[in-house]
C-alpha cells in the first residue's frame, strides 16, 4: 500500500516516535511516503534522526522528508497527524504562572481552566491555517488525526471552521480502562468498557466482566485499594458523587470542576505528589521542562541506544495507527474517538465534540448512537461544553467579550476569581501571548493601555507575586538529573504524556 502521511508538530520527541513506530508495525505500511514538519529546526532534526535510524535498522526502505515548510509537508497527504504545542514551553509557562498569581492553581492547564482556554486561543489560530493548507494541497477528503490539546476545542474548530474531516484522539480512555481492571483485580483484556462524554471528562458508563456489571463494585474496589485510594481521591470522590468513574487522572480532573482546587489549604487533601499527574501544582510544566533539558543533554545516548523494534508486541494503545490500518486494510478496530456529536449523545448539544465509541474499517469511521448520559454526568460535561464553545468562538472571531465569558464560566476559574480579576488576568494573558495570537492584535493593544492605566492610577488589582502554589515541587537541574539517569531518560520520553497510557 502507498499513501502519504504528514506529521505537524513532529518535534514532539516521544510522541512522534511512538506514533510512527506504531504505524510501522503494520506490514502493509512499509512503503508509505512520510513527511515531518515543525517550526523548530533543531527539534525536528533530532526526532527525524531517531525515527530514520529506527527505520534503517529495521530494514524499512522509507526516507522521511523533514521540512520546516508545512504546506510542502501536507501536499498530497491522505492522513495528517496534528500534535504541535503552539508557543512551546515559553507560552505554556504563561498558561500556568499568570493564573497562579490570581490564585488559580493548575496541575496541567492544557484542556480547561485559564491555561487551557488560552492554549486554545493559540492553537485554534494555528489549526485553521493548517486546515487551509490541507483543503488546498492535501489529497481530497484527507483526514486529520488531532492529538493537540485542548483536544475538543481544536477538533471542534477544525471541523466547523477549518472544513477538514478531523478526529480527536486521546489515550485517557485506555489508561482508565487499565486502571479500572486493576482496581477490580483483573487484566485490562478481561474488562469490556463503554465510555461516553467529552474529552478528559468521559465516563465509564459500562464496565463488564464476562457480562457482569462491575460498576456497583467500583467504588468499594477503589476505596480498598492501598495505592489508588491515596492517588485518585478526586476521581473516587467524583465516582462517589456521580456514580461513574471518569477517564482522566486525579490532577487533570481536579482542575476541571470547581470543588477541589479553589482553596489552597485544601488542595493537598485531594492530591498525591507521588507522580506529577496526580495533582502537583504546575506538574506537567515541570516534567516538560525537565524532559526537554534532559533530551537536549542526553540525545547522543538516545542515538547510540538500540533502535525501536517494529513488532506488534511493542505497539502502543494510541488510536492513530489502528484507525489508519482499519481504513486502509479493512481490519476492524474499536476505539473511543472525539467527533462532532450530531445526536450521538442525546442530552448534550448536537454542535459539540464528544468522546464516544467508534468502529473503523474499510467503510470508514462509524459512530454508534449512545443515547442519554446519566444526568449528573451530562451536567458536568455541559458546563465544560459551554466553556469550550465560548472559547472556540472567541478564538475564531478574536472576540474578547466571549473570551472573558469563557473564563467566567470555567468552573475553577470562576470559583477562585471575581469578574474584575478575570478581566485583568485575561488582559495580562493576551499581552503575554501576543506573538502567538495574531487574531487579537487590536485587542492586545487595548489590553496594554488598560493595564498601563490601572498601574498608573492605582486601580491595578493586587496579585500574588512569586506565589508558587499549594503543591509545587522542585524542578531538577541537569546535574540533579544526572544523579539518576534512568529516571531522567524515562521522564524525557514521557514529557509529552506519550508514555502515560496507564496514568493519563
GIRAHU-V762092 format. One record per residue. N is the residue number from 1. RES is the residue in one letter. PSI is psi in whole degrees, -180 to 180 (999 if undefined). BURIAL is 1 if it has 24 or more other C-alpha atoms within 12 Angstrom, else 0. Layout:
BEGIN
N RES PSI BURIAL
N RES PSI BURIAL
END
This chain:
BEGIN
1 X 145 0
2 X 126 0
3 X 172 1
4 X 135 1
5 X 132 1
6 X 141 1
7 X 114 1
8 X 130 1
9 X 34 1
10 X -11 1
11 X -3 1
12 X 109 1
13 X -69 1
14 X -36 1
15 X -49 1
16 X -44 1
17 X -40 1
18 X -50 1
19 X -41 1
20 X -41 1
21 X -41 1
22 X -46 1
23 X -35 1
24 X -7 1
25 X -11 1
26 X 113 1
27 X -35 0
28 X -12 0
29 X 19 1
30 X 5 1
31 X 22 0
32 X 165 1
33 X 135 1
34 X 133 1
35 X 131 1
36 X 137 1
37 X 149 1
38 X 170 1
39 X -8 1
40 X 105 1
41 X -41 0
42 X -50 0
43 X -42 1
44 X -42 1
45 X -43 1
46 X -46 1
47 X -41 1
48 X -42 1
49 X -45 1
50 X -48 1
51 X -37 1
52 X -39 1
53 X -42 1
54 X -45 1
55 X -49 1
56 X -43 0
57 X -16 0
58 X 2 0
59 X 27 0
60 X 124 1
61 X 62 0
62 X 134 1
63 X 116 0
64 X 128 1
65 X 114 1
66 X 125 1
67 X 148 1
68 X -10 1
69 X 100 1
70 X -43 1
71 X -40 1
72 X -42 1
73 X -40 1
74 X -6 1
75 X 123 1
76 X 4 1
77 X 138 1
78 X -32 1
79 X 135 1
80 X 120 1
81 X 126 1
82 X 114 1
83 X 40 1
84 X 158 1
85 X 103 1
86 X 123 1
87 X -8 1
88 X -154 1
89 X -25 1
90 X -47 0
91 X -38 1
92 X -38 1
93 X -39 1
94 X -30 1
95 X -30 1
96 X -49 1
97 X -40 1
98 X -50 1
99 X -33 1
100 X -33 1
101 X -23 1
102 X 8 1
103 X 4 1
104 X 105 1
105 X 103 1
106 X 149 1
107 X -47 1
108 X -57 1
109 X 36 1
110 X 8 1
111 X -56 1
112 X -158 1
113 X -178 1
114 X -42 1
115 X -45 1
116 X -37 1
117 X -44 1
118 X -35 1
119 X -39 1
120 X -36 1
121 X -40 1
122 X -47 1
123 X -38 1
124 X -40 1
125 X -39 1
126 X -44 1
127 X -28 1
128 X -32 1
129 X -42 1
130 X -43 1
131 X -38 1
132 X -46 0
133 X -43 1
134 X -45 1
135 X -38 1
136 X -34 0
137 X -11 0
138 X 173 1
139 X 142 1
140 X 138 0
141 X 28 0
142 X 151 1
143 X 132 1
144 X 128 1
145 X 108 1
146 X 117 1
147 X -8 1
148 X 140 1
149 X 159 1
150 X 115 1
151 X -47 1
152 X -44 1
153 X -44 1
154 X -44 1
155 X -40 1
156 X -51 1
157 X -40 1
158 X -39 1
159 X -48 1
160 X -49 1
161 X -29 1
162 X -20 1
163 X 36 1
164 X 134 1
165 X 107 1
166 X 133 1
167 X 126 1
168 X 136 1
169 X 144 1
170 X 154 1
171 X 15 1
172 X -40 1
173 X -45 1
174 X -40 1
175 X -45 1
176 X -32 1
177 X -49 1
178 X -39 1
179 X -42 1
180 X -44 1
181 X -44 1
182 X -45 1
183 X -36 1
184 X -7 1
185 X 23 0
186 X 172 0
187 X 156 0
188 X -41 1
189 X -19 0
190 X -6 0
191 X 127 1
192 X 132 1
193 X 154 1
194 X 127 1
195 X 146 1
196 X 143 1
197 X -138 1
198 X 159 1
199 X 130 1
200 X 1 1
201 X 54 1
202 X 146 1
203 X 138 1
204 X 89 1
205 X -10 1
206 X 124 1
207 X 113 1
208 X 146 1
209 X 115 0
210 X 38 0
211 X -9 0
212 X 134 0
213 X 119 0
214 X -8 1
215 X -41 1
216 X -17 0
217 X -7 1
218 X -47 1
219 X -49 1
220 X -38 0
221 X -43 1
222 X -42 1
223 X -29 1
224 X -1 0
225 X 121 0
226 X -41 0
227 X -53 0
228 X -30 1
229 X -20 1
230 X -33 1
231 X -16 1
232 X 43 1
233 X -38 1
234 X -47 1
235 X -37 1
236 X -39 1
237 X -38 1
238 X -40 1
239 X -42 1
240 X -40 0
241 X -31 0
242 X -10 1
243 X -4 1
244 X 148 1
245 X 144 1
246 X 151 1
247 X -32 1
248 X 158 1
249 X 165 1
250 X -45 1
251 X -44 1
252 X -57 1
253 X -33 1
254 X -25 1
255 X 2 1
256 X -12 1
257 X 171 1
258 X 2 1
259 X -26 1
260 X -18 1
261 X 15 1
262 X -21 1
263 X 118 0
264 X -37 1
265 X -13 0
266 X -14 0
267 X -44 1
268 X -15 1
269 X -23 1
270 X -8 1
271 X 174 1
272 X 142 1
273 X 16 1
274 X -28 0
275 X 141 1
276 X -36 1
277 X -5 1
278 X 6 1
279 X -2 1
280 X 137 1
281 X 123 1
282 X 28 1
283 X -42 1
284 X -39 1
285 X -43 1
286 X -51 1
287 X -30 1
288 X -43 1
289 X -44 1
290 X -44 1
291 X -43 1
292 X -44 1
293 X -41 1
294 X -42 1
295 X -41 1
296 X -41 1
297 X -40 0
298 X 4 1
299 X -43 1
300 X -34 0
301 X -33 0
302 X -42 1
303 X -33 0
304 X -20 0
305 X 161 0
306 X 145 0
307 X 157 0
308 X 135 1
309 X 132 1
310 X 75 1
311 X 144 0
312 X -35 0
313 X -13 0
314 X -1 0
315 X 135 1
316 X 178 1
317 X 8 1
318 X 137 1
319 X -27 1
320 X -52 1
321 X -33 1
322 X -36 1
323 X -48 1
324 X -40 1
325 X -44 1
326 X -45 1
327 X -37 1
328 X -36 1
329 X -18 0
330 X -5 0
331 X 131 0
332 X 135 0
333 X 134 1
334 X 127 1
335 X -168 1
336 X 125 1
337 X 156 1
338 X 116 1
339 X 164 1
340 X 138 1
341 X -60 1
342 X 43 0
343 X 5 0
344 X -52 1
345 X 112 1
346 X -16 0
347 X 23 1
348 X 157 1
349 X 143 1
350 X -42 0
351 X 75 1
352 X 170 1
353 X 124 1
354 X 154 1
355 X 116 1
356 X 167 1
357 X 147 1
358 X 158 1
359 X 138 1
360 X 132 1
361 X -163 0
362 X -16 0
363 X -8 0
364 X -165 1
365 X 117 1
366 X 128 1
367 X 113 1
368 X 160 1
369 X 127 0
370 X -39 1
371 X -155 0
372 X 139 0
373 X 155 1
374 X 140 1
375 X -44 0
376 X -41 0
377 X -42 1
378 X -37 1
379 X -43 0
380 X -47 1
381 X -39 1
382 X -42 1
383 X -43 1
384 X -36 1
385 X -40 1
386 X -35 1
387 X -44 1
388 X -46 1
389 X -45 1
390 X -40 1
391 X -43 1
392 X -49 1
393 X -37 1
394 X -46 1
395 X -42 1
396 X -40 1
397 X 5 1
398 X 48 1
399 X 104 1
400 X -28 1
401 X -44 0
402 X -35 1
403 X -44 1
404 X -40 1
405 X -38 1
406 X -43 1
407 X -42 1
408 X -39 1
409 X -17 1
410 X 131 1
411 X -52 1
412 X -42 1
413 X -45 1
414 X -27 1
415 X -28 1
416 X -40 1
417 X 150 1
418 X 170 0
419 X -46 0
420 X -38 0
421 X -41 1
422 X -43 1
423 X -45 1
424 X -42 1
425 X -42 1
426 X -44 1
427 X -46 1
428 X -38 1
429 X -36 1
430 X -45 1
431 X -44 1
432 X -31 1
433 X 18 1
434 X -45 1
435 X -9 0
436 X 4 1
437 X 64 1
438 X -30 1
439 X -19 1
440 X 18 1
441 X -46 0
442 X -42 0
443 X -33 1
444 X -38 1
445 X -44 0
446 X -37 0
447 X -41 1
448 X -41 1
449 X -41 0
450 X -44 1
451 X -44 1
452 X -43 0
453 X -43 0
454 X -40 0
455 X -33 0
456 X -40 0
457 X 6 0
458 X 13 0
459 X 2 0
460 X 127 0
461 X 126 1
462 X 141 0
463 X 171 0
464 X 84 0
465 X 137 0
466 X 20 0
467 X 131 0
468 X -6 1
469 X 175 1
470 X -21 1
471 X 51 1
472 X 135 1
473 X 159 0
474 X 136 0
475 X 123 1
476 X 144 0
477 X 170 0
478 X -43 0
479 X -40 0
480 X -38 0
481 X -29 1
482 X -22 0
483 X -22 0
484 X 80 0
485 X -39 0
486 X -46 0
487 X -40 0
488 X -39 1
489 X -40 1
490 X -43 1
491 X -41 1
492 X -39 1
493 X -29 1
494 X 6 1
495 X -23 1
496 X 21 1
497 X 9 1
498 X -31 1
499 X 0 1
500 X 50 1
501 X -15 1
502 X -1 1
503 X -44 1
504 X 999 1
END
